Amino acid sequence: MFLDPEHLDTAQTLDLFRSLKLVHLAATGDDGPVLRTVHPIVYEGELYFHGAPRGEKMELLGQPAMITCEDVLATIPSSWIHPERACPATSYFLSAHARGTLEGVDDLRVKAAVLQQMMADYQPEGGHRPITAADPMYAAAVRGIAVVKLAGATLVGRRKVGQNRPAETRQAVMRHLWTRGQGNDLRAIDAMIDAEPTQLPAFLSGPARERLAVSPTAADLEGAVNLLVQHSYWYNHDVREVATRAHRGSCAWVVAREGDQVVGTARAVGDNARFAYVMDVCVRPESRGRGLATRLMELLLDHPAIRQCQRVELHTRDAMRVYERLGFGPLVDPDWRVAMRLVRAA
Ligand SMILES: CC(C)(COP(=O)(O)OP(=O)(O)OC[C@H]1O[C@@H](n2cnc3c(N)ncnc32)[C@H](O)[C@@H]1OP(=O)(O)O)[C@@H](O)C(=O)NCCC(=O)NCCS
């Protein structure tokens, strides 16, 4: 597969538009340039937005237009590159633009599907009746809201994540991002590796061909939950939704991938100061016995949200060796007379 370090492919570009809830629309109106903010909707590989039927944007129908977006990942101080020289500071980001012609959508079925897609993206938890053109509750709204397509769009997605820097500088930047661990720093690390997968820093290399990732994606979430449901003794198929929520709600979660497949996962919850609790450590059977769980655990314990916690606990039935090697010992605490717990029904 050809990997282009500078450009995102079409799917990644559309994902970028989908992940950003506000983007910019630029066109030329009767009175000159127009720049507006719109909610992007990606439906069947095309870009849409919605608006008031008599709004200013509707006067642009039939005009060429661009929709642009950017996702700022991290600021990179010059001191990470050179101890004295301001070279200068920069930021890493993903960006995209789509160029096409603005076309009003009249087909009520397509309008409803686009608006429903917007609901799925903006309100994934549901809590509403799906929008269809045939539903009397929505008929007037679907007719009344304007839906606009960027027709015939050409898409260009870019990443600027230090690809032009020498490998050792990139490794140093990844280390710094991991140490700082704020905002989107961990996403920036994974974006840097996506751009140059062969330049994996030591702290993200698995014992064999695995790549450790510190900012798991939606695909990783599905992979990790599948792994746990199939290969752990504490989950079963009934708790897929709970496992998904638990991973989303964890302050630290790392995975090991081989190709696109998740082969190991570990997560923790904590307060970033006094206490953290490790859960859901699992490695697929074919990858066991060569230190992958140990690597995942080392990474998890060094995670920016966990590394300052004074006390880290876990429960295990039989895999004590993995944890003992990392300094864990049995929990015997004379100050804690009674351990109490509250178990709520699932
Ligand atoms: C436990 C698990 C994560 C270990 O993954 P791994 O990648 O094989 O672990 P590592 O290679 O880093 O470490 C392996 C060590 O742990 C020990 N170990 C692993 N699983 C064990 C088990 N079930 N019982 C006893 N020891 C175990 C191995 O004997 C080995 O020790 P050694 O190197 O001294 O011989 C993996 O077996 C697994 O996913 N099991 C099912 C889920 C599970 O039990 N998770 C842990 C719950 S806390």
Ligand as a Chemical Component Dictionary entry (heavy atoms), coordinates in Angstrom:
data_LIG
# 
_chem_comp.id                   LIG 
_chem_comp.type                 NON-POLYMER 
_chem_comp.pdbx_formal_charge   0 
_chem_comp.three_letter_code    LIG 
# 
loop_
_chem_comp_atom.comp_id 
_chem_comp_atom.atom_id 
_chem_comp_atom.alt_atom_id 
_chem_comp_atom.type_symbol 
_chem_comp_atom.charge 
_chem_comp_atom.model_Cartn_x 
_chem_comp_atom.model_Cartn_y 
_chem_comp_atom.model_Cartn_z 
_chem_comp_atom.pdbx_ordinal 
LIG C1  C1  C 0 -3.121 -12.166 31.209 1  
LIG C2  C2  C 0 -2.745 -11.728 29.814 2  
LIG C3  C3  C 0 -3.182 -10.307 29.593 3  
LIG C4  C4  C 0 -1.217 -11.826 29.684 4  
LIG O1  O1  O 0 -0.859 -11.405 28.389 5  
LIG P1  P1  P 0 0.622  -11.720 27.823 6  
LIG O2  O2  O 0 0.882  -10.792 26.683 7  
LIG O3  O3  O 0 0.737  -13.130 27.545 8  
LIG O4  O4  O 0 1.510  -11.327 29.060 9  
LIG P2  P2  P 0 3.095  -11.154 29.088 10 
LIG O5  O5  O 0 3.674  -11.906 27.939 11 
LIG O6  O6  O 0 3.438  -9.744  29.235 12 
LIG O7  O7  O 0 3.438  -11.834 30.472 13 
LIG C5  C5  C 0 3.255  -13.172 30.529 14 
LIG C6  C6  C 0 3.512  -13.633 31.942 15 
LIG O8  O8  O 0 2.310  -13.655 32.664 16 
LIG C7  C7  C 0 2.035  -14.975 33.077 17 
LIG N1  N1  N 0 0.607  -15.213 32.872 18 
LIG C8  C8  C 0 -0.142 -14.754 31.880 19 
LIG N2  N2  N 0 -1.389 -15.212 32.015 20 
LIG C9  C9  C 0 -1.415 -15.952 33.113 21 
LIG C10 C10 C 0 -2.404 -16.691 33.759 22 
LIG N3  N3  N 0 -3.646 -16.750 33.309 23 
LIG N4  N4  N 0 -2.073 -17.341 34.892 24 
LIG C11 C11 C 0 -0.832 -17.279 35.373 25 
LIG N5  N5  N 0 0.165  -16.608 34.793 26 
LIG C12 C12 C 0 -0.134 -15.948 33.669 27 
LIG C13 C13 C 0 2.833  -15.864 32.164 28 
LIG O9  O9  O 0 3.139  -17.082 32.789 29 
LIG C14 C14 C 0 4.058  -15.036 31.919 30 
LIG O10 O10 O 0 4.978  -15.115 32.970 31 
LIG P3  P3  P 0 6.526  -15.458 32.679 32 
LIG O11 O11 O 0 6.973  -14.491 31.607 33 
LIG O12 O12 O 0 7.181  -15.268 33.983 34 
LIG O13 O13 O 0 6.504  -16.866 32.189 35 
LIG C15 C15 C 0 -3.360 -12.644 28.731 36 
LIG O14 O14 O 0 -3.038 -13.964 29.046 37 
LIG C16 C16 C 0 -4.861 -12.524 28.662 38 
LIG O15 O15 O 0 -5.355 -11.676 27.929 39 
LIG N6  N6  N 0 -5.587 -13.381 29.374 40 
LIG C17 C17 C 0 -7.048 -13.326 29.370 41 
LIG C18 C18 C 0 -7.507 -12.091 30.060 42 
LIG C19 C19 C 0 -6.892 -11.930 31.432 43 
LIG O16 O16 O 0 -6.827 -12.863 32.215 44 
LIG N7  N7  N 0 -6.430 -10.696 31.713 45 
LIG C20 C20 C 0 -5.839 -10.327 32.977 46 
LIG C21 C21 C 0 -6.866 -10.013 33.955 47 
LIG S1  S1  S 0 -6.275 -8.955  35.200 48 
# 
loop_
_chem_comp_bond.comp_id 
_chem_comp_bond.atom_id_1 
_chem_comp_bond.atom_id_2 
_chem_comp_bond.value_order 
_chem_comp_bond.pdbx_ordinal 
LIG C1  C2  SING 1  
LIG C2  C3  SING 2  
LIG C2  C4  SING 3  
LIG C2  C15 SING 4  
LIG C4  O1  SING 5  
LIG O1  P1  SING 6  
LIG P1  O2  DOUB 7  
LIG P1  O3  SING 8  
LIG P1  O4  SING 9  
LIG O4  P2  SING 10 
LIG P2  O5  DOUB 11 
LIG P2  O6  SING 12 
LIG P2  O7  SING 13 
LIG O7  C5  SING 14 
LIG C5  C6  SING 15 
LIG C6  O8  SING 16 
LIG C6  C14 SING 17 
LIG O8  C7  SING 18 
LIG C7  N1  SING 19 
LIG C7  C13 SING 20 
LIG N1  C8  SING 21 
LIG N1  C12 SING 22 
LIG C8  N2  DOUB 23 
LIG N2  C9  SING 24 
LIG C9  C10 SING 25 
LIG C9  C12 DOUB 26 
LIG C10 N3  SING 27 
LIG C10 N4  DOUB 28 
LIG N4  C11 SING 29 
LIG C11 N5  DOUB 30 
LIG N5  C12 SING 31 
LIG C13 O9  SING 32 
LIG C13 C14 SING 33 
LIG C14 O10 SING 34 
LIG O10 P3  SING 35 
LIG P3  O11 DOUB 36 
LIG P3  O12 SING 37 
LIG P3  O13 SING 38 
LIG C15 O14 SING 39 
LIG C15 C16 SING 40 
LIG C16 O15 DOUB 41 
LIG C16 N6  SING 42 
LIG N6  C17 SING 43 
LIG C17 C18 SING 44 
LIG C18 C19 SING 45 
LIG C19 O16 DOUB 46 
LIG C19 N7  SING 47 
LIG N7  C20 SING 48 
LIG C20 C21 SING 49 
LIG C21 S1  SING 50 
# 
